[in-house]
């Protein structure tokens, strides 16, 4: 990829050099005294190519000094060079009316290019023939939306610093590839009013102080080619509350987000990767002990395999810890880490609107779980060692059921094998008598279902005191007989199997009734002489109406 970029850039430079070579066949000439360091510059302008050549000389000469402001509005290309082998020079003589200048080629030993807010359409700066080792480009207080691109192939400079401080142009900017691909280029948008920034594909580096004190910055988009985020890159950005950091980032320098509003980091790598990511390096290139922190507080890091919490514990930059936090899958088991870094175990915990159970190892429970007597849950603060506890159940020995997602079943039925079980509102498996159900209906004042809420009581069920299984059929409970239908509901105020069940469900009437037929008409009665008449009764779950003579209607 780099070879392709180099070939392309060299080809571009050759074309630009050719353009400048042909640009001065038909010249308008002049000279002016530099405002930078009182040197003398000669200029030549080609109307054909709308290009201007500016050459620096060592000695002042000539009496008719004239700047190039008269031709400046037409200039689209500028070539700046030093012809007398002077070691270094600076250039700041850009007029305010260079409104169409698009390209600048800076040659020889230029150490400083002071453009500031001039040349609003400037898009390309070539330094391919520049011999200076260090170059400063001043683009402070720019109001235009264009971010000029730099080309440094064959440039001998070790360092090019581009200053965009207090930029007030577009609120949403994209940093060109050259700024994050060529390690010699350093830049800053210190104190700028930008709100969002993204980086071109192939960007590898976000430099030190790049967006420091950008108070309005709220959004940062980092491509998966970035490997390094340098010191204080987003320091003092109070409105930057969340950022996505791809797994490609291998080095995240100390204080990169210090004093920002950061609360959430979405990191594409694992927790293990994150722990080795944040680095502080001394002057010898060695890691600083305790430097694996970002100097931020209460920031949640969402990693690919779980969450971490960066938390301040002391009032200096070494006093930070990074704890596991939230749901984390370890060895095939899910655990939940509290904000102090300890995981829950031997407990039922309310998390994100649902109840979950955790066993003695901290693993999330699925299926049936019995809480033994005196079971408690514990966690120990990793820093202070303080112990805290709450009882899981008041009495112990209760059964609970957790589905495959770990959700504790409440107010719900569960079939295991061939038996039905019911889990109450507190999640405890029901035993003994339980009233379940009870629907709400809407009635009007005349009794029609329309207006006014009314609750219809639920049904009674009985569950085995030991196993919790729902019972059916005839059952003797507390010395009394009851009939539990096939759906488990207790029969009451009805006939079942020929026996009458009272309103409380008990069987006390000893006579057994049966269906009988007289003159091809059916009636229902027992051996005591009783038979149904002028009423509607329920027999084996079905309602029947009988006339005044006792015959089935």
C-alpha positions in Angstrom: 0.0 0.0 0.0 2.8 2.4 0.9 4.7 1.7 -2.3 1.5 2.5 -4.3 1.1 5.8 -2.4 4.8 6.7 -2.9 4.6 6.1 -6.7 1.4 8.1 -7.0 2.8 11.0 -5.0 6.0 11.1 -7.0 4.0 11.1 -10.2 2.0 14.0 -8.8 5.1 15.9 -7.9 6.5 15.5 -11.4 3.3 16.8 -12.9 3.4 19.8 -10.5 7.0 20.5 -11.3 6.2 20.4 -15.0 3.4 22.8 -14.5 5.6 25.3 -12.7 8.3 24.9 -15.3 5.9 25.9 -18.1 4.2 28.5 -16.1 6.7 31.3 -16.6 7.2 31.4 -20.3 5.2 34.6 -20.3 6.0 36.6 -17.1 4.9 39.6 -15.2 7.7 40.4 -12.7 8.3 42.3 -9.6 10.1 42.3 -6.2 9.2 43.0 -2.6 10.7 43.1 0.9 9.8 40.1 3.1 7.7 41.0 6.2 9.1 37.8 7.8 12.8 38.7 8.1 13.4 41.7 5.9 14.8 39.6 3.0 14.2 40.4 -0.6 11.9 38.3 -2.8 11.4 38.4 -6.5 8.2 37.2 -8.1 7.2 36.2 -11.6 3.6 35.6 -12.7 2.3 33.6 -15.6 -1.2 34.6 -16.7 -1.4 31.5 -18.9 -1.1 29.1 -16.1 -2.2 31.4 -13.3 1.0 30.5 -11.4 3.4 32.6 -9.4 7.1 31.9 -8.7 8.6 33.5 -5.6 12.4 33.4 -5.3 14.4 34.6 -2.2 17.8 36.4 -2.6 20.3 37.1 0.1 20.9 40.8 -0.6 18.6 43.7 -1.1 18.8 45.2 -4.6 16.6 47.3 -6.9 14.8 50.4 -6.1 11.3 49.8 -7.5 9.8 47.3 -5.0 6.4 46.0 -5.9 4.4 43.2 -4.3 2.2 40.8 -6.3 -1.2 41.8 -4.8 -2.4 43.0 -8.2 -2.2 39.5 -9.7 -3.1 37.6 -6.5 -6.8 37.1 -7.2 -5.9 35.1 -10.3 -3.2 33.0 -8.8 -4.0 29.3 -8.4 -0.4 27.9 -8.0 2.6 29.2 -6.1 6.2 28.0 -6.1 8.4 29.4 -3.2 12.2 28.7 -3.4 15.6 30.0 -2.2 18.1 30.4 -5.0 21.2 31.5 -3.2 22.0 28.5 -0.9 21.0 30.4 2.3 20.6 27.8 5.0 17.1 28.6 6.2 14.3 31.0 5.4 10.7 31.7 6.5 7.8 32.9 4.3 4.7 34.7 5.5 4.1 37.2 2.7 0.7 35.9 1.6 -1.7 38.7 0.6 -5.3 38.8 1.8 -6.7 38.4 -1.7 -5.2 35.0 -2.6 -8.7 33.7 -2.8 -8.1 31.2 -5.6 -4.7 29.7 -4.6 -5.1 25.9 -4.6 -1.5 24.6 -4.6 1.8 25.6 -2.9 5.2 24.1 -3.6 7.8 25.0 -0.9 11.4 24.2 -1.8 14.9 24.4 -0.4 15.4 25.3 3.2 12.0 26.8 4.3 11.5 26.3 8.1 8.3 28.2 8.6 5.3 28.8 6.4 2.9 31.3 8.0 -0.4 31.2 6.2 -3.0 31.6 9.0 -6.4 32.4 7.6 -5.4 33.4 4.2 -5.8 31.3 1.0 -9.2 29.9 1.8 -9.2 27.5 -1.2 -5.7 26.1 -0.5 -5.9 22.3 -0.9 -2.4 21.0 -1.5 1.0 21.8 0.0 4.1 20.1 -1.6 7.4 20.0 0.3 9.1 17.4 -1.8 12.2 19.5 -2.6 12.5 21.0 0.9 15.8 20.4 2.7 14.9 21.8 6.1 14.9 19.3 9.0 12.0 20.9 10.8 9.1 22.8 9.3 6.3 24.7 11.0 3.1 25.5 9.1 0.9 28.1 10.7 -2.8 27.6 9.7 -4.2 29.1 12.9 -7.7 30.6 13.2 -8.8 29.2 9.8 -12.4 29.8 8.9 -12.5 27.9 5.6 -13.7 24.3 5.5 -10.8 22.8 3.5 -8.1 20.9 5.4 -5.0 21.1 3.1 -3.2 17.9 2.2 0.6 17.6 2.5 3.0 15.7 0.2 6.5 15.0 1.7 8.0 12.4 -0.6 11.8 13.0 -0.9 11.4 15.8 1.7 14.3 15.7 4.1 12.3 17.1 7.1 12.2 14.9 10.1 9.2 16.8 11.5 6.4 18.9 10.1 4.1 20.6 12.6 0.8 21.8 11.2 -1.0 24.2 13.6 -4.8 24.5 13.1 -5.4 26.0 16.6 -8.7 27.9 17.1 -10.1 26.6 13.8 -13.6 27.9 13.3 -14.5 26.4 9.9 -16.7 23.4 9.4 -18.3 21.9 12.5 -17.8 18.4 11.0 -14.3 17.6 9.6 -12.5 14.7 8.1 -8.7 14.5 8.6 -7.0 13.6 5.3 -5.0 10.4 5.1 -1.6 12.1 5.0 -2.0 13.5 8.6 -2.2 10.0 10.1 -0.1 8.0 7.6 3.2 9.9 7.5 4.7 9.8 11.0 6.6 13.0 10.3 3.4 15.1 10.3 2.1 16.3 13.6 -0.9 18.5 13.9 -3.3 20.1 16.4 -6.8 21.6 16.4 -6.3 23.0 19.9 -9.2 25.1 21.1 -11.2 24.6 17.9 -15.0 24.8 17.6 -15.4 21.5 15.7 -18.2 19.2 16.9 -17.4 15.9 15.1 -14.2 14.5 13.5 -13.5 11.5 11.4 -10.3 10.1 10.0 -9.7 9.0 6.4 -9.1 5.3 5.7 -5.4 4.2 6.2 -5.0 6.6 9.1 -2.6 5.0 11.6 -1.9 7.7 14.2 -3.8 10.3 16.1 -1.0 12.6 17.5 -0.4 14.2 20.8 -2.7 17.2 21.7 -4.5 16.7 18.3 -7.9 17.8 19.7 -7.0 19.2 23.1 -9.4 21.8 24.5 -11.9 21.3 21.8 -14.9 22.2 24.0 -17.6 21.5 21.4 -16.3 18.1 20.3 -19.0 15.4 20.8 -18.3 12.7 18.1 -15.1 10.9 17.0 -15.1 8.2 14.3 -11.9 6.2 14.3 -11.2 3.7 11.4 -9.9 0.2 12.0 -6.5 1.1 10.6 -5.5 3.3 13.6 -2.9 1.7 15.8 -1.9 4.6 18.1 -3.6 7.4 20.0 -1.0 9.6 21.6 -0.8 11.6 24.8 -3.6 14.1 25.5 -5.1 13.6 22.1 -8.6 14.3 23.4 -7.7 16.0 26.7 -10.1 18.7 28.0 -13.0 17.8 25.7 -15.8 18.1 28.2 -18.6 17.2 25.7 -17.0 14.0 24.5 -18.9 11.4 26.5 -18.5 8.3 24.4 -16.0 7.0 21.9 -15.5 3.8 19.8 -11.9 2.5 19.8 -11.3 -0.4 17.3 -9.3 -3.5 18.1 -6.6 -2.3 15.7 -5.4 0.3 18.3 -2.4 -1.2 20.1 -1.1 1.8 22.0 -3.3 4.3 23.9 -1.1 6.8 25.6 -1.4 8.2 29.2 -3.9 11.1 29.6 -5.4 10.7 26.1 -8.8 11.5 27.6 -7.9 13.4 30.8 -10.5 15.9 31.9 -12.9 14.9 29.1 -16.5 14.1 29.6 -15.9 10.5 28.7 -18.2 7.9 30.4 -18.3 5.1 27.9 -15.6 3.5 25.7 -16.7 0.8 23.2 -13.6 -1.2 22.6 -13.4 -3.8 19.8 -10.8 -6.0 21.5 -11.0 -8.3 24.6 -10.5 -7.3 28.2 -7.1 -8.9 28.2 -6.1 -6.7 25.2 -7.4 -3.6 27.0 -5.3 -4.3 30.1 -2.1 -4.1 28.0 -3.2 -1.2 25.9 -2.8 2.0 27.9 0.9 2.9 28.2 3.1 5.5 29.7 6.7 5.5 28.3 9.7 7.2 29.9 12.6 8.9 28.0 14.3 5.6 27.5 11.3 4.1 25.8 10.5 1.9 28.8 7.1 1.4 30.4 6.4 3.6 33.5 5.3 1.5 36.5 1.6 2.1 37.3 1.2 4.0 34.0 -1.4 1.7 32.5 -4.2 4.2 33.2 -6.0 7.0 31.4 -6.5 9.4 34.3 -10.3 9.2 34.0 -12.9 8.2 36.5 -16.0 5.9 36.4 -15.6 5.1 32.7 -17.2 1.9 31.5 -15.2 0.0 28.8 -17.4 -2.3 26.8 -15.0 -5.0 25.4 -15.8 -7.8 23.0 -15.9 -10.4 25.9 -17.4 -8.2 28.7 -17.2 -4.9 30.5 -14.6 -3.1 32.5 -14.8 -0.1 34.9 -12.0 2.4 35.2 -12.3 3.9 38.7 -10.2 6.4 40.6 -9.1 5.3 44.1 -6.5 8.0 45.0 -6.0 11.6 44.2 -3.1 11.2 41.8 -2.7 9.6 38.4 -1.3 6.3 39.6 -4.4 5.7 41.8 -6.7 4.1 39.2 -7.8 0.6 38.8 -9.5 -1.2 35.9 -12.1 -3.7 37.1 -14.1 -6.3 35.3 -17.7 -5.0 35.1 -21.0 -6.3 34.0 -21.8 -9.6 32.2 -18.6 -11.6 31.4 -18.4 -15.1 30.0 -15.6 -17.1 31.5 -14.9 -20.8 30.8 -18.4 -21.1 29.2 -20.1 -19.6 32.3 -21.7 -16.2 32.7 -20.7 -14.1 35.7 -21.8 -10.6 36.6 -19.2 -8.2 38.1 -20.4 -5.4 40.3 -18.9 -1.9 39.9 -16.4 -2.5 42.7 -14.9 -5.3 40.6 -16.3 -8.3 42.6 -18.7 -10.8 41.1 -22.0 -11.9 42.7 -22.3 -15.5 44.0 -24.7 -17.5 46.2 -27.4 -14.9 45.5 -30.4 -13.8 43.5 -29.7 -10.3 42.0 -31.9 -7.8 40.2 -30.0 -6.7 37.1 -31.4 -4.7 34.2 -35.0 -5.4 35.1 -34.7 -9.1 35.6 -33.7 -11.4 38.5 -30.8 -13.8 38.1 -29.3 -16.5 40.3 -25.7 -17.2 40.9 -24.1 -20.3 42.4 -21.2 -20.6 44.8 -18.7 -20.1 41.9 -20.5 -17.0 40.7 -21.8 -18.8 37.6 -25.3 -17.7 36.4 -27.8 -20.5 37.1 -30.2 -22.0 34.7 -32.8 -24.7 35.5 -33.9 -25.6 39.0 -31.9 -24.4 42.0 -32.4 -25.1 45.7 -31.4 -22.4 48.2 -30.0 -24.2 51.2 -30.5 -23.1 54.8 -28.5 -20.0 55.8 -27.2 -19.4 52.3 -25.8 -15.9 52.0 -24.1 -14.0 49.2 -20.8 -12.3 49.7 -18.5 -10.0 47.9 -15.2 -8.5 49.0 -14.1 -5.1 48.0 -10.8 -5.6 46.1 -9.3 -2.6 47.7 -10.5 -2.3 51.3 -11.4 -6.0 51.9 -14.7 -4.9 53.4 -17.3 -7.7 53.4 -21.0 -7.2 52.7 -23.8 -9.7 52.7 -27.6 -10.2 52.3 -29.6 -13.3 52.7 -30.8 -15.0 49.6 -33.9 -16.4 51.2 -35.4 -15.8 54.7 -35.9 -19.5 55.5 -33.6 -21.3 53.1 -34.5 -24.6 51.4 -36.7 -23.0 48.7 -36.6 -24.0 45.1 -36.3 -21.5 42.2 -36.3 -21.9 38.4 -34.2 -20.0 35.9 -34.7 -20.2 32.2 -32.0 -20.6 29.6 -31.3 -16.9 29.6 -30.9 -16.9 33.4 -34.2 -15.1 34.1 -35.8 -16.2 37.3 -39.4 -17.4 36.7 -42.0 -15.5 38.7 -45.8 -15.8 38.7 -45.5 -18.5 36.1 -46.0 -22.2 35.4 -43.2 -24.7 34.5 -43.6 -28.3 33.4 -40.7 -30.6 34.3 -41.1 -34.2 33.2 -44.8 -35.0 33.4 -45.6 -32.6 36.3 -46.5 -29.0 36.6 -44.9 -26.5 39.0 -45.7 -23.0 39.9 -43.2 -20.2 40.8 -44.6 -17.4 43.0 -44.0 -13.7 42.7 -40.8 -14.0 44.7 -39.6 -16.8 42.5 -40.1 -19.4 45.2 -41.6 -22.8 44.0 -45.1 -23.1 45.4 -46.0 -25.8 47.8 -49.4 -26.5 49.5 -52.5 -24.5 48.7 -52.0 -21.6 46.3 -54.6 -19.2 44.8 -53.4 -18.5 41.3 -54.9 -16.3 38.6 -57.6 -13.7 39.0 -58.4 -11.7 36.0 -59.5 -8.1 35.8 -62.6 -7.3 33.8 -64.3 -4.0 32.9 -68.0 -3.6 33.9 -70.5 -0.7 33.6 -73.0 0.3 36.2 -75.6 -2.2 34.9 -73.2 -5.1 35.1 -72.3 -5.1 31.4 -68.6 -5.6 30.7 -67.7 -2.0 29.8 -66.8 0.4 32.6 -65.5 0.0 36.1 -62.8 -2.5 37.0 -63.6 -5.7 39.0 -61.3 -8.6 39.8 -62.5 -12.1 39.5 -60.8 -14.3 42.1 -58.3 -16.8 40.9 -58.5 -20.6 41.3 -57.1 -22.7 44.1 -54.4 -25.3 43.4 -52.5 -27.7 45.6 -48.9 -28.6 45.3 -47.1 -31.4 46.9 -45.4 -30.2 50.1 -42.1 -32.0 49.3 -41.7 -32.1 45.5 -43.8 -29.0 44.6 -45.7 -31.0 41.8 -49.2 -29.9 41.1 -51.7 -32.6 42.3 -54.9 -33.7 40.5 -57.9 -36.0 41.4 -59.2 -36.8 44.8 -56.8 -35.7 47.6 -57.2 -35.9 51.4 -55.6 -32.7 52.8 -55.7 -31.8 56.4 -58.2 -34.6 57.1 -60.7 -33.3 54.4 -61.3 -34.5 50.9 -61.0 -32.3 47.9 -61.3 -32.8 44.1 -58.6 -31.2 41.9 -59.5 -31.2 38.2 -57.2 -32.3 35.4 -55.9 -28.8 35.1 -55.2 -28.7 38.9 -58.0 -26.3 39.8 -59.9 -27.1 42.9 -63.6 -28.0 42.4 -66.1 -25.9 44.4 -69.9 -25.5 44.4 -70.2 -28.2 41.8 -70.6 -32.0 41.3 -67.6 -34.1 40.4 -67.9 -37.8 39.9 -71.4 -37.7 41.4 -70.2 -36.0 44.6 -71.0 -32.5 45.8 -68.1 -30.2 46.6 -68.9 -27.3 49.0 -68.0 -23.7 48.2 -64.7 -24.1 50.1 -63.9 -27.2 48.1 -64.5 -29.8 50.8 -66.6 -33.0 50.3 -69.1 -33.5 53.1 -72.3 -34.6 51.4 -72.2 -38.4 51.5 -74.8 -39.3 48.9 -73.7 -39.9 45.3 -75.8 -38.5 42.5 -76.1 -39.9 39.0 -77.8 -39.3 35.7 -81.2 -40.9 35.4 -83.7 -41.3 32.6 -87.5 -41.3 32.7 -89.9 -41.2 29.7 -86.9 -40.5 27.5 -86.1 -37.4 29.7 -82.9 -37.0 31.6 -82.7 -35.8 35.2 -80.0 -35.7 37.9 -80.5 -37.0 41.5 -79.2 -39.1 44.4 -80.5 -42.0 46.6 -81.7 -39.6 49.3 -84.5 -38.4 47.0 -82.8 -35.1 46.0 -82.8 -34.1 42.4 -82.0 -30.9 40.6 -85.0 -28.7 39.5 -85.5 -25.0 38.6 -81.7 -24.5 38.7 -78.5 -24.6 36.7 -75.7 -26.7 38.2 -72.2 -27.7 37.2 -71.6 -31.4 36.8 -68.1 -32.6 35.9 -67.2 -29.1 34.6 -70.3 -28.6 32.4 -73.3 -26.4 33.3 -76.8 -27.9 32.9 -80.2 -26.3 33.3 -83.2 -28.2 34.8 -86.9 -27.3 34.6 -89.5 -27.2 37.4 -90.1 -30.9 37.1 -86.4 -31.7 37.3 -85.9 -32.6 33.6 -82.8 -31.5 31.7 -83.7 -28.5 29.4 
